[in-house]
Amino acid sequence: KRNPIIIRPFCMDEIKTILARAEGMFQSFYAIGFFTGMRTGEIVGLKWDDIDFEKKEIHISRSIRMGVESTPKTINSIRTIDLLDSLVPYLKKQFYRTGDKESYVFLTQNDTHIFDVKNIRDYDWAKLLKKLDISYRPIYHMRHSFATMMIENGEDILWVSHMLGHVS
């Protein structure tokens, strides 16, 4: 019998603290996680062509895991989600870092795509939470935090479900 996974979403104060203290591309990466509910592999697979600032949309059609680009988890995971106003400043900061590469939104120092979210989790995420004295939760909990935050703020549950790429 497996132990159930305990999901503890981050509260708004924790999210604000994380985003205020994260540095460089990590700040933008975490902002996308907290303000879109995208899966971490979808964030790693995000390209600048997928983001439409004028229409305020993000098109999700790929994921990267263990260095392999593939389609997202399910057929419903291929979707267009809303680009929330709170995310725009973070994306613009990231655009100054990698936008001229016409490639992935997040690149390594060698301008190649990030192999796997494990590198971000191990290099920055765990250390940042420890430094901020925020109890450790998996990086994937950004997704659950987004859903919780939206539902608590009265967003339509079907809209939240669509943003997450769920069938129902």
Secondary structure by P-SEA (a helix, b strand, c coil): ccccbbbbbbcaaaaaaaaacccaaaaaaaaaaacccccaaaaaacccccccccccbbbbccccccccccccccccccccccccccaaaaaaaaaaccccccccccccccccccccaaaaaaccaaaaaaaaccccccccaaaaaaaaaaaaacccaaaaaaaacccc
